[in-house]
Amino acid sequence: MSSRVSRRSLLLSAAALAATAGPLAGAAGAAARTPKALVIGLDGALLTRIKDADAPNLDALMAAGLTAPSSIYANPLAPTLSGPGWATLVTGVWPDKHNVKDNAFTGHRFTQYPDFLTRIETARPALTTYAVSSWAPLTDTVFSAGVDTRVSTPSAEYDTGTTSRAVAQLTNGNPDAVFVQLDNIDHAGHSYGAASTQYTDAIHTADAQVGQMIAAVRARPTYTSEDWLIMVTADHGHTDAGGHGGSTLAERSTFLIATGPTLTPGSVRYDVKMPDVAASALAHLGIALDPAWDLDGRPVQQPQGDDFDALRAKLTVRTDESGIPATVLGYTHTSPAGWTVDNSKMGTGGVTEWRGWTFTTDEFWTQAQRDQSRECNVRARGVFAVADGDEWQDKTFSGTFDSTLVSPAWAVTGGRAATLTYTTYYRQESPQKGEVLVSYDDAAPVPVKTYTADVPSRTETLTLMVPPDAGAARIHFRYTGGNNWYWVIDQVRLTQS
């Protein structure tokens, strides 16, 4: 008999979890329910192995809500260790902000970027917050003393003790936000490797513990008047042989499984990143995300459309690249509706995947060549645009890399300021250059920004003065260079207030 649960059992479990998660947005009575959040962290868990394991409770969560595979950074931003991973998850910012680079938390900036439970206490001190962890540094150091209750489970009790404490709090207390960290999957990964049966056995055990917590939520006498957002995530992945800290995609792999209001049952998304966990919990509890907090996360309940993400169905497998697995769908030269790529000045030959601006994913692009800082492109989401002269020239070519990505003609009102925002990541080597130009009513493009030095992953905001008689604007991103580095563009928007 298969170790997997039956489809009927899974659907019954999914239905129960959907009820626990509360009605979707707009349903009658939703506003009257009390919002509550439960975040469960499975240290070192791989989503691919969860799907291989006997994990009926996690399967039911996926059927009842959102599943979002994701990826994190590597050095030099930070190694794929627990310290940086958990700090990113609970603060809602990437390591270049919280500054955790190791498991000692040396030089952390938790005063400036506190954990989400501390932000809850600061914004609404009447709410009850609770954190329990099998890995003591998380509840001793990352979560602040501002949290109502922080518990580091004694090592002799380990995940069993962590689970019993979480269940007791969910059963007998009245918490508004709960964080739980389970550690044994990571231990199995280190001892036996992610390809081992011991690793999937550890997932099975953790799944049962997740099930106990879900059952405790569902058994609460007040749960019909409560609106629970439940999120399950991981701080990093593992190699098949065991271990993490490096730059392989397996080590950089993480995920979010979530049920809650507005999250469609059985849905899969690719635009979710680690900092979104903290932002989602805060938003669910009705806490406005202050721009001064400088968060990188955004609530999963509030997806933001992006033109490039619409290309996911157009992605194809590798052509010339040999290091990328042959089954990975990850690139296209088909532009989104209204966008164009001008390769009229582009050289010939070279690696097909990277000739001119290419629309690609982290999973595909970073495996073209590891440890050249491509892994630090953390603020792009889903499908993004990249101009990569370095990879293009890895095959016989003629001429230089000269390609321009051109936006649709966006309507503007003349004589008023407009705001151009986009996510960018730029690595420089002379004579390479990146230029942002604006064309009004298809007149000659005018430069508004030039890149000739490294720019870490960030969101750019440029103020444009629209000419008095202009009615439309196109944005041009021109990359020129030889065997140099790359430029990433994503989430381009032009707005006027």
Backbone torsions as a table, in degrees:
resi	resn	phi	psi	omega
1	MET	NA	141.4	177.6
2	SER	-65.5	143.9	177.7
3	SER	-76.7	-10.3	-179.7
4	ARG	-76.5	151.0	179.2
5	VAL	-72.3	158.6	178.9
6	SER	-70.4	156.7	179.0
7	ARG	-61.3	-39.8	-179.5
8	ARG	-62.7	-43.5	179.6
9	SER	-64.1	-40.9	179.2
10	LEU	-62.3	-43.5	-179.1
11	LEU	-66.8	-37.1	177.1
12	LEU	-64.4	-43.5	178.5
13	SER	-64.0	-40.6	179.7
14	ALA	-62.8	-40.3	179.8
15	ALA	-64.1	-40.6	178.4
16	ALA	-64.8	-40.1	179.2
17	LEU	-68.1	-37.7	177.9
18	ALA	-61.4	-37.8	177.7
19	ALA	-66.4	-40.2	178.3
20	THR	-61.3	-38.0	-176.1
21	ALA	-70.3	-16.7	179.4
22	GLY	92.3	167.5	-177.9
23	PRO	-70.9	158.9	175.9
24	LEU	-69.5	163.0	-178.6
25	ALA	-56.2	136.3	176.7
26	GLY	94.8	-11.8	179.6
27	ALA	-72.1	152.5	-177.2
28	ALA	-60.5	134.5	175.2
29	GLY	85.5	-4.7	-175.8
30	ALA	-61.0	-37.6	-175.7
31	ALA	-67.6	-22.7	-176.1
32	ALA	-84.3	-13.3	-176.8
33	ARG	-79.1	147.4	-178.7
34	THR	-84.7	118.2	-179.0
35	PRO	-72.4	137.2	176.8
36	LYS	-142.8	153.7	-175.5
37	ALA	-132.4	136.6	174.7
38	LEU	-126.6	119.6	177.4
39	VAL	-113.3	123.7	179.6
40	ILE	-117.2	122.7	179.4
41	GLY	-104.9	126.8	178.0
42	LEU	-108.2	98.7	-172.4
43	ASP	-59.8	125.3	174.1
44	GLY	72.7	17.0	-177.0
45	ALA	-84.2	139.4	175.2
46	LEU	-104.3	131.4	179.4
47	LEU	-61.2	-38.6	-179.7
48	THR	-62.1	-35.6	-179.6
49	ARG	-80.9	-28.4	172.3
50	ILE	-59.9	-40.8	180.0
51	LYS	-69.5	-24.1	177.4
52	ASP	-83.5	-24.9	-171.8
53	ALA	-83.0	168.0	170.8
54	ASP	-82.6	93.5	-172.8
55	ALA	-137.0	68.5	-173.7
56	PRO	-63.2	-32.2	-178.7
57	ASN	-72.6	-41.4	176.0
58	LEU	-69.5	-36.4	174.7
59	ASP	-59.3	-42.9	-179.3
60	ALA	-66.0	-37.6	176.1
61	LEU	-62.2	-42.2	179.2
62	MET	-65.1	-38.7	178.9
63	ALA	-68.9	-30.1	-176.3
64	ALA	-88.2	-11.6	-174.9
65	GLY	-154.0	-139.5	-171.8
66	LEU	-98.3	138.0	168.3
67	THR	-121.1	127.7	-175.9
68	ALA	-135.8	96.8	171.7
69	PRO	-65.0	146.0	-176.6
70	SER	-150.6	-179.2	179.6
71	SER	-145.7	158.5	179.5
72	ILE	-117.8	-162.2	-173.5
73	TYR	-89.6	-174.9	166.5
74	ALA	-150.2	177.8	175.0
75	ASN	-58.5	146.2	10.7
76	PRO	-87.4	-0.4	178.5
77	LEU	-66.4	-50.1	174.4
78	ALA	-174.5	151.4	173.7
79	PRO	-74.7	162.4	-179.4
80	THR	-83.5	68.1	179.2
81	LEU	-111.5	166.9	-177.5
82	SER	-65.2	-39.7	-178.3
83	GLY	-56.1	-58.3	178.0
84	PRO	-62.8	-36.2	-177.4
85	GLY	-65.1	-51.6	-179.9
86	TRP	-66.5	-37.5	178.6
87	ALA	-60.5	-39.8	178.3
88	THR	-65.2	-44.2	-178.4
89	LEU	-62.7	-44.2	-171.1
90	VAL	-92.0	-17.5	176.9
91	THR	-93.4	-23.8	-178.0
92	GLY	81.6	16.3	176.9
93	VAL	-135.7	157.8	-179.9
94	TRP	-79.1	167.0	-175.9
95	PRO	-59.5	-24.7	178.5
96	ASP	-68.2	-12.0	175.3
97	LYS	-103.7	-53.6	-178.2
98	HIS	-74.7	-18.6	170.8
99	ASN	67.3	24.2	174.6
100	VAL	-89.1	120.4	-177.3
101	LYS	-118.6	-2.6	-176.5
102	ASP	-155.1	-177.0	-179.3
103	ASN	-87.2	1.3	174.8
104	ALA	-94.6	-9.1	178.8
105	PHE	61.1	29.4	-179.6
106	THR	-61.2	128.0	176.6
107	GLY	74.5	18.1	-177.9
108	HIS	-61.2	157.8	179.6
109	ARG	-120.8	48.5	-177.2
110	PHE	-71.1	-18.8	174.1
111	THR	-67.5	-42.0	179.3
112	GLN	-78.8	-36.6	-178.2
113	TYR	-125.4	77.4	-177.0
114	PRO	-74.4	166.6	176.6
115	ASP	-66.0	161.3	-174.1
116	PHE	-69.0	-28.0	176.9
117	LEU	-68.2	-37.7	176.6
118	THR	-66.3	-39.3	176.5
119	ARG	-62.9	-38.0	176.9
120	ILE	-61.5	-45.9	-179.2
121	GLU	-64.2	-36.2	179.8
122	THR	-69.2	-42.5	-177.0
123	ALA	-77.2	-39.7	-176.1
124	ARG	-141.7	78.6	-174.0
125	PRO	-60.5	-17.7	179.3
126	ALA	-73.0	-18.0	178.5
127	LEU	-73.8	152.2	-177.0
128	THR	-104.1	125.4	-177.9
129	THR	-118.6	146.6	-174.7
130	TYR	-148.1	132.9	176.9
131	ALA	-133.9	132.2	176.4
132	VAL	-136.1	138.0	-171.9
133	SER	-144.5	141.1	172.6
134	SER	-79.1	-24.2	177.3
135	TRP	-99.3	105.0	-169.6
136	ALA	-56.3	-39.4	-178.3
137	PRO	-55.9	-27.3	-177.7
138	LEU	-66.9	-48.7	-179.9
139	THR	-85.0	-18.8	177.7
140	ASP	-83.3	-33.0	-169.9
141	THR	-119.7	-48.5	-173.0
142	VAL	-72.2	-50.4	174.4
143	PHE	-77.3	132.2	-173.5
144	SER	-83.8	170.3	176.8
145	ALA	-66.9	-9.9	177.0
146	GLY	-71.5	-17.9	177.5
147	VAL	-70.0	139.3	-176.7
148	ASP	-57.1	-47.2	-179.2
149	THR	-139.0	127.6	173.9
150	ARG	-124.9	126.1	-178.0
151	VAL	-127.5	124.4	172.0
152	SER	-102.3	112.6	-174.6
153	THR	-66.2	132.6	175.7
154	PRO	-55.9	143.0	-174.8
155	SER	-60.0	-29.5	179.6
156	ALA	-65.9	-26.2	-179.2
157	GLU	-93.8	-32.7	174.7
158	TYR	50.7	-140.9	-173.8
159	ASP	-65.0	-28.3	177.3
160	THR	-62.0	-44.3	178.1
161	GLY	-68.6	-38.9	177.9
162	THR	-61.4	-44.5	-179.9
163	THR	-64.1	-46.0	-178.1
164	SER	-62.8	-36.8	178.1
165	ARG	-68.2	-42.4	178.7
166	ALA	-64.0	-43.1	179.6
167	VAL	-63.3	-41.4	179.2
168	ALA	-62.7	-41.4	179.5
169	GLN	-66.0	-42.2	179.8
170	LEU	-69.4	-29.0	-177.8
171	THR	-84.6	-47.2	-170.7
172	ASN	-102.4	-19.2	-179.1
173	GLY	-99.2	-171.9	176.8
174	ASN	-133.6	62.4	-176.7
175	PRO	-75.1	149.7	174.5
176	ASP	-99.5	-29.8	178.3
177	ALA	-144.2	127.4	-176.5
178	VAL	-127.9	135.3	172.9
179	PHE	-121.6	133.2	-179.5
180	VAL	-132.4	132.6	176.0
181	GLN	-120.8	126.5	176.1
182	LEU	-110.8	140.2	-165.0
183	ASP	-114.2	-14.2	-165.4
184	ASN	-71.8	-26.5	176.6
185	ILE	-61.1	-41.5	178.3
186	ASP	-62.2	-41.9	178.6
187	HIS	-62.2	-41.8	178.1
188	ALA	-63.2	-38.7	177.7
189	GLY	-62.0	-44.2	179.4
190	HIS	-65.7	-39.9	-174.4
191	SER	-80.4	-35.8	-171.3
192	TYR	-126.7	-15.9	-178.4
193	GLY	93.3	154.3	-176.6
194	ALA	-72.3	-15.6	178.9
195	ALA	-87.3	0.7	-173.2
196	SER	-88.2	159.5	173.0
197	THR	-69.1	-29.7	177.9
198	GLN	-62.3	-34.3	178.8
199	TYR	-67.9	-46.7	178.3
200	THR	-69.5	-28.7	173.9
201	ASP	-64.3	-40.2	178.4
202	ALA	-65.4	-36.4	175.1
203	ILE	-63.6	-42.4	178.5
204	HIS	-58.6	-43.9	179.0
205	THR	-64.1	-45.6	178.5
206	ALA	-63.2	-36.9	178.0
207	ASP	-60.1	-43.0	178.1
208	ALA	-62.7	-37.3	178.8
209	GLN	-69.4	-38.7	172.9
210	VAL	-59.6	-42.1	179.1
211	GLY	-59.9	-37.9	177.3
212	GLN	-62.4	-40.3	179.8
213	MET	-68.4	-42.3	178.5
214	ILE	-62.4	-42.6	179.1
215	ALA	-62.6	-37.2	178.4
216	ALA	-64.7	-39.5	176.1
217	VAL	-62.8	-46.7	-175.8
218	ARG	-67.3	-26.4	-178.1
219	ALA	-87.4	-4.3	-179.9
220	ARG	-60.8	133.8	-179.3
221	PRO	-62.4	-20.3	-178.2
222	THR	-104.3	8.0	-169.2
223	TYR	-67.5	-25.1	178.2
224	THR	-68.3	-19.1	176.8
225	SER	-102.3	10.6	-179.3
226	GLU	-113.9	153.2	-177.7
227	ASP	-123.5	96.2	-172.0
228	TRP	-92.8	128.8	165.2
229	LEU	-98.9	117.5	-179.1
230	ILE	-113.3	125.2	-178.6
231	MET	-128.0	133.6	175.2
232	VAL	-120.3	133.0	-174.0
233	THR	-150.1	-178.4	178.8
234	ALA	-144.1	154.9	-176.5
235	ASP	-86.9	-22.2	-179.9
236	HIS	-173.3	179.0	177.5
237	GLY	-108.4	-151.3	-179.3
238	HIS	-153.7	153.3	171.4
239	THR	-80.3	161.4	176.8
240	ASP	-59.0	-38.0	-179.3
241	ALA	-78.0	-18.3	-179.6
242	GLY	109.4	134.6	178.2
243	GLY	116.4	163.6	179.1
244	HIS	-158.5	172.6	-175.2
245	GLY	124.6	-19.2	-178.4
246	GLY	-95.2	-161.1	-169.6
247	SER	-110.2	7.2	178.2
248	THR	-66.0	155.1	-179.3
249	LEU	-62.3	-34.1	178.2
250	ALA	-61.5	-41.6	178.9
251	GLU	-70.3	-30.4	-177.6
252	ARG	-87.8	-1.3	-174.3
253	SER	-81.4	136.9	172.7
254	THR	-146.3	-170.5	-175.3
255	PHE	-167.2	168.0	167.5
256	LEU	-134.7	127.8	169.1
257	ILE	-112.9	126.5	-174.0
258	ALA	-145.7	141.1	169.4
259	THR	-124.2	140.2	-179.9
260	GLY	168.5	179.9	-178.5
261	PRO	-59.1	138.2	178.6
262	THR	75.1	-4.7	-179.9
263	LEU	-91.4	116.9	-173.2
264	THR	-71.7	129.0	178.1
265	PRO	-56.0	134.3	177.5
266	GLY	73.2	11.2	-177.0
267	SER	-82.1	153.2	176.4
268	VAL	-127.9	132.4	178.3
269	ARG	-131.5	154.4	-177.3
270	TYR	-121.4	7.2	-177.9
271	ASP	-101.4	8.8	-175.7
272	VAL	-93.6	137.5	178.8
273	LYS	-127.4	164.9	-173.7
274	MET	-52.8	-44.5	-177.8
275	PRO	-64.0	-12.0	-178.5
276	ASP	-68.8	-21.2	-179.4
277	VAL	-60.9	-51.5	-179.8
278	ALA	-63.3	-45.6	-178.9
279	ALA	-62.0	-38.2	-178.5
280	SER	-67.6	-41.8	178.8
281	ALA	-63.4	-43.9	179.3
282	LEU	-61.9	-47.3	-178.3
283	ALA	-63.5	-39.0	-178.9
284	HIS	-63.1	-34.2	179.4
285	LEU	-83.3	6.7	176.0
286	GLY	79.9	20.0	180.0
287	ILE	-95.7	117.1	-178.5
288	ALA	-65.2	136.4	179.6
289	LEU	-83.0	105.5	-177.2
290	ASP	-71.9	124.9	177.7
291	PRO	-54.9	-27.4	179.5
292	ALA	-65.9	-20.0	177.5
293	TRP	-70.6	-20.0	176.4
294	ASP	60.4	40.7	-179.5
295	LEU	-72.1	147.8	171.9
296	ASP	-93.1	-22.6	-178.8
297	GLY	-78.0	156.1	172.7
298	ARG	-138.3	148.5	-174.3
299	PRO	-63.1	132.1	177.4
300	VAL	-66.4	-21.2	179.3
301	GLN	-72.6	-12.5	-176.0
302	GLN	-125.2	67.6	-178.1
303	PRO	-62.3	145.9	179.1
304	GLN	-113.2	122.8	-179.6
305	GLY	-65.7	147.6	178.9
306	ASP	-144.2	132.9	-175.9
307	ASP	-58.4	-39.9	-175.8
308	PHE	-68.3	-33.3	-179.1
309	ASP	-64.6	-23.2	178.6
310	ALA	-66.4	-10.7	-178.1
311	LEU	-88.1	0.3	-174.3
312	ARG	-54.8	-40.1	-179.2
313	ALA	-68.7	-15.1	-179.4
314	LYS	-90.7	-10.1	-174.7
315	LEU	-65.1	143.4	-179.3
316	THR	-126.7	174.5	-179.5
317	VAL	-81.5	174.2	-176.2
318	ARG	-60.9	157.1	175.9
319	THR	-116.2	-61.5	179.7
320	ASP	-104.1	-28.0	-177.5
321	GLU	-62.2	140.1	-179.0
322	SER	-110.4	-21.3	-176.6
323	GLY	-83.3	-17.0	-179.4
324	ILE	-84.4	132.2	178.4
325	PRO	-52.7	140.1	-172.9
326	ALA	-64.9	-19.2	-177.3
327	THR	-93.4	-6.1	-175.3
328	VAL	-77.3	120.7	173.4
329	LEU	-84.3	120.0	-171.5
330	GLY	-156.8	1.5	178.3
331	TYR	-150.9	155.2	173.0
332	THR	-155.2	151.9	171.4
333	HIS	-104.2	6.7	174.6
334	THR	-76.8	125.3	-178.7
335	SER	-82.7	152.8	173.4
336	PRO	-65.1	163.6	179.2
337	ALA	-53.9	128.0	177.9
338	GLY	88.4	-19.8	179.5
339	TRP	-91.0	153.2	174.5
340	THR	-139.3	159.3	171.5
341	VAL	-120.7	121.6	-179.8
342	ASP	-95.7	105.1	177.4
343	ASN	-107.2	24.0	-176.4
344	SER	-64.7	-22.3	178.7
345	LYS	-108.5	9.1	-176.0
346	MET	-79.0	141.8	175.0
347	GLY	-65.0	173.7	-178.6
348	THR	-106.2	165.6	178.5
349	GLY	71.7	-149.2	-178.8
350	GLY	79.2	-176.7	179.8
351	VAL	-73.3	123.3	-173.3
352	THR	-55.2	-43.6	-175.1
353	GLU	-57.2	-31.2	-170.2
354	TRP	-115.9	21.8	177.7
355	ARG	-80.6	106.3	-175.2
356	GLY	78.9	-175.0	177.4
357	TRP	-60.6	133.6	-178.5
358	THR	-124.6	144.2	174.9
359	PHE	-100.0	123.9	-169.8
360	THR	-149.0	-175.1	-179.7
361	THR	-128.4	165.0	176.9
362	ASP	-60.8	-43.0	-178.2
363	GLU	-57.8	-38.3	-178.2
364	PHE	-82.4	-52.3	-171.5
365	TRP	-65.3	-43.4	-176.1
366	THR	-68.3	-24.7	179.2
367	GLN	-83.9	-6.6	174.2
368	ALA	-63.4	-38.0	176.3
369	GLN	-163.9	112.8	-179.3
370	ARG	-79.1	163.1	171.8
371	ASP	61.8	32.9	170.0
372	GLN	-121.0	28.6	175.2
373	SER	71.5	6.8	174.2
374	ARG	-61.3	-28.2	-179.8
375	GLU	-66.3	-12.6	-178.0
376	CYS	-90.6	8.1	178.4
377	ASN	-81.5	60.4	-167.3
378	VAL	-79.5	-22.5	-173.6
379	ARG	-93.0	-5.3	168.1
380	ALA	-78.1	149.2	-178.2
381	ARG	-130.3	145.6	174.8
382	GLY	59.2	-126.3	177.5
383	VAL	-90.5	134.2	178.7
384	PHE	-135.6	169.4	178.9
385	ALA	-100.2	136.6	178.2
386	VAL	-136.8	139.6	168.9
387	ALA	-112.5	112.6	-171.5
388	ASP	-124.8	89.4	179.0
389	GLY	-66.2	-30.9	-179.4
390	ASP	-62.9	-49.3	-179.0
391	GLU	-72.9	-33.8	-179.1
392	TRP	-59.5	-38.6	-174.8
393	GLN	-86.5	14.0	176.0
394	ASP	-80.8	3.4	175.1
395	LYS	-137.1	155.8	-176.5
396	THR	-49.0	131.2	-175.8
397	PHE	-144.4	171.2	174.0
398	SER	-138.7	138.0	179.3
399	GLY	87.7	-161.6	-177.2
400	THR	-121.1	169.2	176.7
401	PHE	-84.9	117.1	179.6
402	ASP	-148.8	98.8	-174.4
403	SER	-138.8	143.4	-178.2
404	THR	-126.4	126.0	175.2
405	LEU	-93.2	125.7	-172.7
406	VAL	-121.2	130.2	-178.8
407	SER	-78.9	170.2	169.3
408	PRO	-63.1	168.3	173.3
409	ALA	-82.9	105.6	-178.7
410	TRP	-91.7	135.3	-179.6
411	ALA	-66.3	136.1	176.2
412	VAL	-135.7	160.8	175.6
413	THR	-103.8	120.5	-177.9
414	GLY	-60.7	148.1	176.7
415	GLY	80.3	6.2	179.6
416	ARG	-124.5	153.8	177.8
417	ALA	-73.0	145.6	174.2
418	ALA	-124.5	153.9	-179.7
419	THR	-114.7	120.8	176.1
420	LEU	-101.2	123.1	175.6
421	THR	-124.7	146.0	175.9
422	TYR	-162.8	152.3	173.1
423	THR	-88.4	134.7	-177.1
424	THR	-137.9	155.8	172.4
425	TYR	-151.8	123.2	-170.0
426	TYR	-137.1	124.2	174.1
427	ARG	-114.8	127.1	-168.0
428	GLN	-105.6	142.7	164.2
429	GLU	-151.7	124.2	-177.7
430	SER	-59.2	141.3	10.4
431	PRO	-95.2	22.8	-178.7
432	GLN	-58.0	150.5	176.9
433	LYS	-154.0	141.7	173.0
434	GLY	-118.1	130.9	-178.1
435	GLU	-126.1	136.2	170.1
436	VAL	-106.3	124.2	-178.2
437	LEU	-127.8	154.4	178.9
438	VAL	-125.0	133.7	176.6
439	SER	-117.0	123.1	177.8
440	TYR	-98.6	125.8	-179.1
441	ASP	52.4	37.8	177.2
442	ASP	60.3	26.0	170.6
443	ALA	-76.4	-179.9	-179.0
444	ALA	-59.0	132.9	-179.7
445	PRO	-63.6	142.4	-179.8
446	VAL	-114.9	127.8	179.7
447	PRO	-64.8	137.9	175.4
448	VAL	-125.4	-12.6	179.4
449	LYS	-160.3	136.4	178.0
450	THR	-129.3	135.9	178.5
451	TYR	-111.7	120.9	175.8
452	THR	-136.3	16.8	176.6
453	ALA	-147.4	158.0	-178.6
454	ASP	-55.1	138.1	175.0
455	VAL	-128.6	117.0	178.5
456	PRO	-65.9	164.5	178.4
457	SER	-55.8	124.5	-178.6
458	ARG	-164.2	168.9	173.3
459	THR	-98.9	122.9	178.0
460	GLU	-91.8	143.2	174.3
461	THR	-129.8	116.2	-179.2
462	LEU	-118.9	135.4	175.9
463	THR	-95.1	124.7	-178.8
464	LEU	-111.2	133.7	175.2
465	MET	-93.5	107.2	-176.2
466	VAL	-75.7	129.4	178.4
467	PRO	-57.4	150.8	-174.2
468	PRO	-55.6	-34.7	-174.3
469	ASP	-102.0	8.7	-176.4
470	ALA	-78.3	145.2	178.2
471	GLY	-124.1	-11.3	-179.5
472	ALA	-151.4	153.1	179.7
473	ALA	-138.4	137.4	171.2
474	ARG	-115.4	140.4	177.2
475	ILE	-102.5	132.3	179.8
476	HIS	-115.1	129.5	175.1
477	PHE	-115.1	105.7	-176.1
478	ARG	-107.9	125.7	177.9
479	TYR	-115.9	127.0	176.4
480	THR	-128.4	146.1	178.2
481	GLY	167.6	179.7	177.0
482	GLY	-109.5	-129.7	179.0
483	ASN	-82.9	67.7	-173.8
484	ASN	-112.5	-131.6	-175.7
485	TRP	-115.6	-126.7	-167.3
486	TYR	-153.4	167.8	178.5
487	TRP	-143.5	129.4	178.9
488	VAL	-112.2	137.2	176.1
489	ILE	-130.9	138.9	178.3
490	ASP	-157.6	160.3	171.4
491	GLN	53.3	52.9	-177.7
492	VAL	-82.0	129.4	178.4
493	ARG	-141.8	142.2	174.8
494	LEU	-124.6	121.0	-176.2
495	THR	-132.4	156.3	172.2
496	GLN	-132.5	137.2	-178.7
497	SER	-87.1	NA	NA
